[in-house]
């Protein structure tokens, strides 16, 4: 049976898609009008999120006392934090501050401090590694802003506990927000696809770039073309990656990190779908709609990790629930292995071409060369570009032209978390990272947390092609969902509580 939300999304997407095509027939879908399409898309997202929130809150009676007693501030700020991760990073930073403040206010009201899971201490050690890693760097010893999330978000969880039903309602809200986000991405892409007069087969099959001369795209140019000022001054148009024309309406463009958020949404969706009790759940149709939209958006963004991540989540979840709920796990595993071998045989050449990333492979070679000479202690915190570019300069005869460092193509980081940690902190960086991952795995397995187990698998896969713990954008998204999934795991458990009134100051 169609759900009301899914029906509204499909009808609106079809209607607006048809409207955009009609505007195209009247020559109104143009680069000059893209700015209006972008603002409409952003307004539609904000309005849709607000509508979903009001629908969830309409049966709840608020009072000032209720805000503290029933965690209303926590619920609202946590929900807003998860929804903000789709937008420009600055908004999520504000959302974190609001969430942390709400958590602290609740603690001051209840005077209850909940002992953190033990693996949080490994995370704190990682934060300290980043802190002491600033010693000897150009800016000197300091407290890096990025390390705030290593403390603020995990510690916030120590100030409150929400019921599992409430947390699952937040998960349902995020899942539907992700569907809304993907539908808007498809519509925005459709607008740009029409005025770019692009070839769909080339867009899907290759890593494509398109020349665009659209108003108010200076911010995009700044981020990806250091020579944007001279290009604009000379009246030149600028080439943008295809993903710009899919997600620029949200002012956050990185296809890999957007994929990561959508992965977490899919994991949440599977978890809600398989719930047996009366807590908030989603329908099979909603789950199928999510997967289809997710595949489509990943392909339009030309994200390599996207389709791989979706297939992994679907396959691993299937095995997970075969193991838990049926007696056919061994049969299912045999079928998986058979299908996997057949797919590798049939799609070997296609898969090799798809997986081949010449630039990232070259980055890894440069990183390994540096690590061999700096095994025990690396460059220090956030110094990868400083040390990798000189190594690349020495290896320029062995590297493709795309990797050769120059003004418009700097090597910001390795795009591999394990190698990146060794470049920054030597072998100690790798040891601490592995300790964090093993500690999370132990907690997830011990508590039988599907959400954390799947999240960890996706993060390890993701760390092979990106560095989510290197920059704020990745750190915020990782810890927001880590805290959310841990909160679900801790809900209903008998927590160890320390009353702040008994603590001597």
N, C-alpha and C positions, 0 to 999 in steps of 0.2 A: 504494500500500500504506500502511495506517495505521501510524504510528510508535507505539512503546510510550508515549512521553511524551504524545502527542496523545490517544491512547486513554484514558489515565488521567485526563487533564484533562476530557475530554468525559463520561466515566462519573461522575466525582466531581461535576462541575457539575450533571449531570442528577439524580443521587441527592440531593445537598444541596438543590437547588431543589425537588425533590419533598418532602423532609423539611420544609423551611420552610413549604410549603403545608399539609402535614399539621398542623404546629404552629399554623398560622393557623386551621384548622378547629376546633382545640381552644382558640381564643382565647388562645394563648400568644405570638403575634406582636403585641406591644404596644410603645408608646413606652418603658414602664418596662423592658422586656427588651432594648431596643436596645443597651444597654451591653454585654450578654453577646454579642450578635451581633458587635459591633465588636471585642471582645477575641478572639472565636473567629476572625474574619477575619484579624486581625493575627497571631495564632498560626499560622493556616494558611499565611500568606505566609512567615513566618520559618521554619516547619517545612519548607515546600516548597523554599525556597531552600537550606536546610541539606541536604535530601535530594539536590537536584541537585548540590550541591557534593561531597557524599560519593560520589555515583556517578562524578563526574569524577576524584576523587582515589583511589578504591579500588585502582586498579592501580599507583599510584605509591608507591615505597618512600622514606620520608623518613629523613633523618639530619641532624644538626646541621650538618655540613659542606655537605650538599646545599642547605640553606636559603640559603646565600650563593652557592655556585657556580652553581646552576641557577635562581636568581631566584625561589625558592619564595615568599619574602616579598612580592616584587613582584607575582607572579601573584595571590596570595590577596588582597592589599590593593587591587589594581586591580579585581579582580572584585567585591570587597565594596563598593568605591566606586561602581561602576556600579549595583549592585543597590540601594544606599542612596538613590539619587536619587528613588526612588518614595515615600520616607517623609519624615517631618518634617525640615525643613532642618537642624536641629541635629545629626542623626545623620550627614548627609553632611559636615558640618564636621569631625566627629571622624574620619570615614573619610578625608578629605583629609589630616588630620594624620598618620594612621597610614601612608597611602600615601607621603607625603613623607618620613616617618621611615624607612620601609623602603627607599626610593630612596637616601637618604643613607647608610644602613648598607651597602647594596650598593656604593656608591661608595667608602666607606672601606675596604671589603674588596678591591675590584678595582683601586682607584686609577686608574680610567679615566673620562675626561670626554669625552662625545660632543658635537661642535659642533652647536648648535641650527640648525634651518632658518632662513634669513635673515628670513623674515616674522615670526619671533618678536620681532625687534627693533622692529617696528612695534607689536606688542602691548605691549612694555615702554614705548614712548613714550606709548601710550594710558594706561597706568598712571601715568606721570609727569604727564600732563595732569590726571588726577583728583587727584593729590597737590597740584600747584600751584594747582588749582582751589579748594582750601580756603582760599586767601589771601583775606582780606576777608570770610569768612563769619562767622556768629555765634559758632561754636566756635573760630574762628581757624585758623591754619596747623597742620596735623597730618597724620599718616599714616592715611588711611582704612582701616578693616579690610577693606572690600570689595576693595581693590587687592591684597591678599595673593594672591588667586587669579591675578592677572595675572603674578605672578612664580613662586609656589610650584609650580603645576601645570606650566607650560612648562619650568621649570628641572629639575623632577623627571625629565623625559624625557631630560635630558642625562646622567643618572647610570646609565642601564641601556639594554640592548637585549634584546628578546625575539624568539624565532623567530616567523616568520609563522604557523606551525601553532599555536603556543601562543596567539597573539593571536586567531586565528580560533576557537579553543576558548573563549576568554573571550567572544568575540562570540556564539557559539552559546549559551553559558550566559546571557548577558544577554537574548538573543532569547526564550529559553524562560521566563526570569524575567518578562519583559513579558507573555507569554501567561498565566502564573499570576496576575499582578497583575490583568489585565483580567477573567479568569474570576471572581476574588474580588470585583471591583467589581460585576459583574453580579449575583452572589449577594447582596451587601450591599444593592444597590439593590432587588432583589426583596423582601427582608425589609421595607425601609422603604416600598416601594410598596404593599405589602399593608396595613400598619397606617395609612398615610396615606389609604387609600381614594381614591387619585388617579385622574385620567383620563389614560389612556395617550396619547391623541391630543393633548391639551393639553400634556402633558409634552414630547412630541417636537416639536410645532409652534411652541410659544411659549416665551418666557423666563418661567418660572414661579417662584413663591415659595410656600413652605408653612410654616404655623405649627407649631412643634414645641415641646414641653415635655418634654424628655428628660433624664434624669440625666447629670451630668458633661459637659454640652455647654457649660459656661461658657467654655472656651477658644475655641470657635467663636464664641460671642457676643462675646467680647473683641475678636476680630480684625475683626469686621464690624459691630458695633453699639457705638459709644462710649457709648451710654446704657444699656448692658446692666444695670448695677447698679440703676438706678432701675426698669427694667422688671421685673427679677426681684424687687426689693423690693415692687413693687406686685402681684406675682403674675401678671404678664402673660406670655403666650407670645410667642415671638420668631419673626419671619419669616426663613427661610433660603432662599437660592438652591437650585435643584434639585440642583446639583452636590454640595452638602453630603451629600446622601443617597446619593451614589455613591462618594465617595472619603474620607469622614471617618474611616473605619476606619484609614487610613494616617496620619492627623493632618497631611496635606498636602492642601490643598483647591483650589489655583488651577488651573482647567481648562485654561487656555492653556499653562501650563508643563508640566502633565502631558501634554498633547497633544504638546508639543515632544519630550519623552522618548520617547513612543510613535512619533513620526516617525522618530527616530534608530534605534529598534528595527526599524522597517520597512525603512529603508535598509540596515541591517546584514543583515536577512533576505534581501533581494534579492541582496546581494553574495554571501552564502554560498550561495544557491541556484544562482547562475550560475557558481560555481567549477567548473573542469573536473578538477582533480587530486584526490588522495585526502585532502586536508585536510578538516576538519569541515565538513559541509554540512547543509542542511535539505531536507526533501522538499517537493514541490508542495503536498501536503495541509497541512503545517504553515504554509506561506506563506498559503494560502487561509484557514485557520483564523485566523491572525493578522489578516488584512485584515478578515474578518467581525467578529471581536471588537473590533477597533479602531474600525470604523464604529459598532458598537453602543454602545460606551463613549463615543465622542465625542458621539453623539446624546443619550445619557442625561445627559451632563454639560452639554448644551446649548452646546457649544463651536462658535463660528462658524468658527474657523480649522481645526477638526478635519477635517471632510469635505473641505474645499478642499485641505488639505495632503495628505490621502491620495490624492485624485484626481490631484493634481499629481505626487506621487512615482510613482504607478503609470504615468501617461502619459509622464513624462519618462524613466523607466527603460525603458519600452518602446522609445522612440525611441533611447535610448542604446545599447541592445543591438542594435537594428536596424542602427545605424550601424557597430557594431564587428563583428558576427558574420554579417551577411547582406549581400546586394546589393540589398535592397529598401528602402533608407532613403528615397529620393525618393518611392516609392509610399506608404510608410507615412506620410511627412510630409503628402502630399496627402490621404490618408484622415483624418489627424488634423485638418487644417484644415477639411475638409468637415464632419466630425462636430462640430467646435467651432463653426462658423458655424451649423449646424443647431440645436445646443443653445442658442446665444445667441438665436436667433430664437424657438424654442419656449418657452424658459424665461426670457425677458427679464423679464417682470413678477415672476415668482416669485423669480428671482435678485436683482432690484433690492430687493425687500422683505427678502430674506435678508441681503444685504450691507449694508443700511442700518443704521447704528448711530448713533442720534441723539446719544448721550452722547459717544462718541469724536469725532464730527464737531465737536461744540461745543468739546471739549478742544483740537482742532487750531486752531479759530478763535481761541481764547484765546491759544494758544501763538504763533501768527503775529502777533497784535497785540503781544505782548510782544517778540518778535524784531525787529519793525520799529523799535522804540525802543531796542533793545539788540543791535545787529547785530554789533559787534566783540567785545564781552565780555559774557557773560550774568550769571546769578545767582550762579555759583560752584557747587562740588560739592554735590549733594544738597540744593539749595535750591529745587526746583521749586514745592513747595507754598507756600513763603513768598512767592514772587513772582507765582504764577499766580492765587491767590485774590483779591488786590486787583484784578487786571485783570478777573477774572470779575465782581467786584462792580460795576465800572464798566460792564460789558457786560450786566448782568443783564436789561435789557429786550430784549436780542437773543438770549438763551439760554433753552432749555427749563427748566422748573422743576426737573427732575432734576439739572441741572448747577449750579444756583445754590448756592454754597458755604455750608454751615452745619455745625453741630457734628457731625451724624450723617452728613454726606455731603461730606467734604473732597476737594479735588482733589490727590491725592498726586503724580501725574505725568501727562505728556501721553498716554501709551500710543502713542507713535511714537518710535522710537529716534533718527531723523534730526532731528526737531524737538526732541526732548528734549535732544540734545547741543547744539543751538544755544541752547536756553533756558539751559543750564548754562554753556556755554563760548563762546558766540557762534559766529561763522563758523569759528573754529579747531577747535571741537568737531566740526563736520561734516567738515572737511578731514581731520582725524586718523582719524575713523571710516571715511571712504571710502578712505583710504590703507590701513588695516588690511584692509578687505574686498577691495580690488584686490590686495594682496600675497598674501592667502590664495588668491584666484582664480588668480593667476599660478602659485603653487606647485602647486595642484591640477591645473591644465591641463598644466603642464610634466611632472608626475609621473603623469599619466593616472589620477588617483585618483578613481574613481567615488564613493567614500564622502565625500571632501571637497567634490567638486563639488556633490553633492546636498545635503550639509549646508549649504553656502554659499547655495544657492538657497532652501532652507527658511528659513534665518536671515534673509535679506533679506525674504522674504515675511512672516516673523514680526515683523520689526522695523517693519513698517508698521502693526501693531496693538498692539504691546507694546514694552517697553524691557528686553530681557534683560540688557543691560550696565549697568543702573541700580542694581539691588539684588542682594544676595548670592544669593538663590534662583536668579536667572537666570544670574548670572556663573558660579556653580559648575557648573551644568548645561552651559553652553556650553563651558567650558574642559575639563571632564572628558571630553567626547566629542571635542573638538578634539584633545586630547593622545592619546586612544585611536586616533582615525583617522589621525593623523600617525604614530603608532607603527607601525601596519599599513603605511603607505606607506614608512616608512624601513626596515622589516624586510627583510633580505636585501641591502640596498644596502651598498656599501663605505663605511663611515662614517669620517669624519675623527676620530681619537682622540688626545686629549692625555693623556699619562701624568702623573698628579699628582706622581709622584716626581721628575719633571724640572722641576717648577715651583718657582721660588724664592719664599720667603715673605718 
